[in-house]
Amino acid sequence: MTASPHDRELVIRPLTGPDELALFRTLPYVLDHELADDLANGLRRPEWMWVALRGDRVLARAAWWAPGPGSAAPYMLDFFDLDDSLPEPERGETGLQLLETAMARLFPGGTERPEYGRYVPPDWRTDPVARDTVEARTRVLERTGARLLVERLRLEWTPGTAVPEPSGRLVFRAVRDREDLVSLMARVVEGTLDAHSLAAQTSGLSPRAAAEQQYDEELTGYRSPREWWRIAELPDGEPVGFVIPARNNYHAIIAYIGVLPGHRGRGHIDEILAEGTRILAAEGVPRIRAATDLGNVPMARAFERAGYANFERELNLVWDPPPGESA
């Protein structure tokens, strides 16, 4: 008698190489089209891409990503998918076995686990299929100790959308050096509504240390010209805020934007965002991407006024550092 597929042993393993990419793509996700280039460019490695197999059927998959080819360890878990035709509890148990096996290999001995991010439809809460997909994965992640940090709006500006001309209230100049920007970033972190910045401070980092960490770990990684970066000042030279237009590995983006605490609530954010948008639009980009926390209502409204459409959301889940370690 031939064994049924459900009688076969569940095999959990990393990919053996790029030639197994078709196998990994058996389960769908919106970032599938980036996988081949990411592997070729060293942003992913086969040993960071895991599958749970029964026979030749993929029942779950997970993959980690890094922002550059020289990264020694994964930076983010951005693929975690389940075969949603499986009944519960099999669906959840399979995903749990996959994550626990992969993370034990990739992050041994209590090594801190990187953040998880998933793109979801804007209406995922009211769409029964999308909600089931999101909640099934979230339940598994929570069983491994993860917790929701924030839900974010993913935004997009496209050519043809009007960009206001400068009003003259602000003067924009290029960033001179690291200290020129970091000193302002540290002031923006004070009173911020951004969940990641708040989490950095909760972990024990001062606003200055949190700003330095973001500059060194994120902003310096963008290979686009730093001449694009702008500081906004009043005509007398007093700084008001800044904007960081950039390109990541995939899109033109508004990487960071901020208004100093003493100048908030005066409409400056609209002019600063318009300046960043103008810089990227002048490069002839097909789109500009941006993101802000769902709870950061003032920033979300500024993007809306600037013509950025909310095309997607992102859920970020995190694992707390092991006892005795800081984030």
C-alpha positions in Angstrom: 0.0 0.0 0.0 1.3 3.5 -0.9 1.5 5.9 2.1 -0.7 9.0 1.8 1.0 12.4 1.8 -0.3 13.0 5.4 1.6 9.9 6.6 5.0 11.1 5.3 7.5 12.6 7.7 7.6 16.4 8.0 11.1 17.6 6.9 12.3 21.0 8.0 15.5 22.3 6.3 17.1 25.3 4.6 17.3 25.5 0.9 20.3 23.7 -0.7 20.9 26.6 -3.1 19.3 29.1 -5.5 18.2 26.2 -7.7 15.5 25.5 -5.1 13.9 29.0 -5.5 11.0 27.5 -7.4 10.3 25.2 -4.5 10.4 28.1 -2.1 8.0 30.1 -4.2 5.3 27.4 -4.0 3.6 29.5 -1.3 2.9 33.1 -2.4 3.8 36.4 -1.0 4.0 40.0 -2.4 7.8 40.0 -2.3 8.4 36.8 -4.3 9.5 38.8 -7.3 12.5 40.1 -5.4 13.9 36.8 -4.3 16.1 36.0 -7.3 17.8 39.4 -7.3 18.2 39.3 -3.5 20.0 36.0 -3.7 22.2 37.2 -6.6 23.1 40.4 -4.7 23.8 38.7 -1.4 20.8 40.1 0.5 19.6 36.6 1.1 21.4 33.3 1.5 20.0 29.8 1.0 20.9 28.9 4.6 18.5 31.8 5.7 15.6 30.4 3.6 13.7 27.5 5.2 10.9 25.2 4.2 8.7 22.6 5.9 8.1 19.7 3.5 5.9 16.7 3.4 7.1 14.8 0.4 7.5 17.5 -2.3 4.8 19.7 -0.8 5.7 23.0 1.0 3.6 23.4 4.1 5.4 26.4 5.5 8.3 28.6 4.7 10.4 31.3 6.3 13.2 33.6 5.1 15.5 36.2 6.6 17.0 39.3 4.8 19.9 41.6 5.3 20.4 45.1 3.9 23.8 44.4 2.4 25.9 41.5 1.1 28.5 41.9 3.8 26.0 41.3 6.7 27.2 38.6 9.0 23.7 37.8 10.3 20.1 38.2 9.2 18.6 41.6 9.9 14.9 40.9 9.5 12.5 38.0 9.2 10.3 39.1 6.2 8.9 35.8 4.9 6.7 33.5 7.0 4.0 31.7 5.1 1.7 28.7 5.8 -0.3 26.5 3.6 -3.7 27.9 4.4 -5.5 24.9 3.1 -4.2 22.9 6.1 -6.7 22.6 9.0 -6.0 23.8 12.4 -4.2 22.9 14.5 -1.9 21.3 11.8 -1.4 24.6 10.1 -0.2 26.3 13.2 1.8 23.4 14.5 3.7 23.1 11.2 4.6 26.8 11.2 5.7 26.6 14.8 8.0 23.6 14.2 9.5 25.5 11.2 10.2 28.7 13.1 11.6 26.9 16.2 13.9 24.7 14.1 15.2 27.5 11.9 15.7 30.0 14.7 17.5 27.4 16.9 20.0 27.0 14.0 20.3 30.7 13.0 20.2 32.3 16.5 21.7 29.7 18.9 22.4 30.2 22.6 19.9 32.9 23.2 21.1 35.2 20.4 18.7 38.1 19.9 16.2 37.4 17.1 15.7 40.1 14.5 12.3 41.8 13.9 9.6 40.3 11.8 7.8 42.4 9.2 4.9 41.5 7.0 3.1 43.5 4.3 -0.7 43.2 4.5 -3.7 44.8 2.6 -5.0 48.1 4.0 -8.3 46.4 4.6 -7.0 43.2 6.2 -9.2 43.5 9.3 -12.4 43.6 7.3 -11.4 41.1 4.6 -12.1 37.6 6.1 -9.5 35.8 4.0 -6.8 38.4 4.6 -7.6 38.5 8.3 -7.3 34.8 8.6 -4.0 34.8 6.8 -2.6 37.5 9.1 -3.9 36.1 12.4 -2.8 32.6 11.6 0.8 33.7 11.2 0.6 36.1 14.2 -0.6 33.3 16.5 2.4 31.2 15.5 4.9 34.0 16.0 3.4 34.9 19.4 3.9 31.2 20.5 7.6 31.7 19.9 7.6 34.8 22.1 7.1 37.6 19.6 4.8 40.5 20.2 3.3 43.2 18.0 5.4 46.4 18.1 3.5 48.5 15.6 1.3 48.6 12.5 2.5 51.0 9.8 1.1 52.6 6.8 3.0 52.0 3.5 2.6 55.0 1.2 3.3 55.8 -2.4 3.7 59.0 -4.5 3.5 58.6 -8.3 4.5 61.1 -11.1 1.7 63.4 -12.1 0.8 64.1 -8.5 1.1 67.8 -7.8 4.0 69.0 -5.6 3.6 72.5 -4.0 6.2 75.1 -4.9 8.4 76.4 -2.0 6.6 79.1 0.0 9.7 80.9 1.1 9.0 80.3 4.8 11.8 77.8 5.0 15.3 77.7 3.5 16.7 74.3 2.6 20.4 73.4 2.6 22.5 70.2 2.3 23.6 68.3 5.4 27.2 69.2 6.1 28.4 66.1 8.0 27.3 63.4 10.5 27.1 65.7 13.5 25.1 68.3 11.6 22.3 65.7 11.2 22.7 63.5 14.2 22.3 66.5 16.6 19.0 67.3 15.0 17.9 63.7 14.9 18.5 63.5 18.7 16.2 66.4 19.2 13.5 64.9 17.0 13.5 61.7 19.0 12.4 63.6 22.0 8.6 63.5 22.0 8.4 61.3 19.0 5.4 59.2 18.1 7.5 56.6 16.2 7.3 53.2 17.9 10.8 52.1 16.9 12.4 55.2 18.3 10.3 54.8 21.5 11.4 51.2 21.8 15.1 52.2 21.4 14.7 54.6 24.3 12.8 52.0 26.4 15.7 49.7 25.9 17.9 52.2 27.7 19.3 54.3 24.8 19.4 58.0 25.2 17.9 60.1 22.4 21.4 60.9 21.3 22.5 57.2 21.3 19.2 56.3 19.4 19.9 58.9 16.8 23.5 57.7 16.4 22.4 54.1 16.0 19.8 55.0 13.3 22.4 57.1 11.4 25.1 54.4 11.5 22.9 51.4 11.0 20.3 52.7 8.5 21.2 56.0 6.9 24.8 55.2 6.0 23.6 52.1 4.2 21.8 54.1 1.4 24.0 54.3 -1.7 22.1 57.3 -3.1 23.8 60.7 -3.0 23.9 62.3 0.4 23.7 65.6 -1.4 19.9 64.9 -1.5 19.6 65.1 2.2 18.2 68.5 3.4 18.0 70.5 6.6 15.1 73.0 6.8 15.8 76.3 8.5 14.0 79.6 9.1 15.4 82.5 7.1 17.5 83.5 10.1 19.3 80.1 10.1 17.4 78.5 13.0 16.9 74.7 12.2 13.3 73.5 11.9 13.7 69.9 10.7 15.1 67.7 8.0 14.2 65.2 5.3 16.3 62.3 4.0 15.3 61.4 0.4 17.1 58.2 -0.7 17.1 55.0 -2.7 17.1 51.7 -1.0 17.7 48.4 -2.8 14.3 48.6 -4.4 12.7 52.1 -4.6 13.2 55.8 -4.1 12.1 56.6 -0.6 11.5 59.2 2.0 13.8 57.5 4.5 13.4 59.8 7.4 11.6 63.1 8.1 11.3 65.1 11.2 10.4 68.5 12.7 12.1 69.7 15.9 9.9 69.8 19.0 9.7 73.6 19.2 8.5 74.0 15.6 5.8 71.3 15.5 2.2 72.2 14.8 3.0 75.1 12.5 2.6 73.4 9.1 6.4 73.0 8.5 6.1 69.3 7.9 4.2 69.9 4.6 7.0 72.0 3.2 9.7 69.7 4.4 8.0 66.7 2.8 7.4 68.6 -0.4 11.1 69.4 -0.6 12.1 65.7 -0.2 9.4 64.7 -2.8 10.7 67.4 -5.3 14.3 66.1 -5.0 13.3 62.5 -5.9 10.7 63.5 -8.5 13.5 65.5 -10.3 15.3 62.2 -10.7 12.5 60.8 -12.8 11.7 58.0 -10.4 8.6 55.9 -11.2 7.4 56.1 -7.6 8.4 57.3 -4.2 7.7 55.0 -1.2 7.4 56.1 2.5 6.0 54.7 5.7 4.7 56.0 9.0 3.2 54.4 12.1 -0.6 54.0 12.1 -0.7 55.9 15.4 1.4 58.8 14.1 -1.7 60.7 12.9 0.0 64.1 12.2 2.6 62.4 9.9 0.0 60.2 8.2 -2.1 63.3 7.4 0.9 65.1 6.0 1.6 62.3 3.6 -2.1 62.3 2.6 -2.0 66.0 1.9 1.1 65.6 -0.2 -0.6 63.0 -2.4 0.9 59.9 -1.0 -1.6 57.0 -1.2 -1.8 54.2 1.4 -1.5 51.1 -0.7 -0.5 48.6 2.0 0.2 48.2 5.7 3.1 46.6 7.5 3.0 44.7 10.8 6.2 44.6 12.9 6.6 42.0 15.6 9.6 41.8 17.8 11.2 39.4 20.3 12.4 40.9 23.5 16.2 40.6 24.1 17.3 37.7 26.3 17.5 38.6 30.0 20.5 40.6 30.8 20.9 42.0 27.3 19.8 45.4 25.9 18.3 45.9 22.4 
